[in-house]
């Protein structure tokens, strides 16, 4: 499986963007999880239940009460992003 966010060959850049964003929001790095369980492909919808289970596992593990995710359009219609929104919801 390829690195998260690597559909366009920008996986390392996406990881750095996530870490920088979390740092800007004051989120400790030990509370940030990069999941490589799903194929990064803007035209491949993920199963909502699978996304929900992965998110739930991390919520239980960390006790987090807030999840930041995409909007219902996936920002740009990206099917993985939409599936993330729906799974978190």
C-alpha positions, -999 to +999 in steps of 0.1 A: +000+000+000+013+034-008+018+063+015-013+082+026-024+109+001+000+096-026-024+094-056-007+123-072+027+114-059+025+139-030+022+115-001+052+130+018+040+165+012+005+156+025+020+141+057+040+173+063+009+194+056-011+174+081+016+177+108+020+214+102-018+220+103-021+201+136+008+221+150-009+254+140-040+242+157-021+232+189-028+195+184+000+174+199+018+151+174+011+120+196-027+127+189-022+126+151-028+094+132-020+087+096-040+058+084-029+038+054-058+013+054-075+027+023-064+033-013-059+070-021-080+075-052-103+104-058-127+082-078-129+053-054-155+056-026-146+039+007-172+020+027-186+044+053-187+016+079-150+009+075-140+045+079-163+048+109-147+018+126-111+032+121-122+066+135-140+050+164-109+029+173-088+061+175-115+080+195-116+052+220-078+049+222-073+086+227-105+098+244-107+125+218-140+144+216-134+164+184-127+152+149-117+175+120-127+162+086-139+173+051-173+187+043-200+166+027-187+175-008-152+164+001-140+200-006-135+191-043-158+161-049-130+137-040-148+104-032-123+094-005-129+128+012-167+124+010-164+089+025-143+103+053-170+129+061-197+102+060-178+078+081-170+104+108-206+116+108 
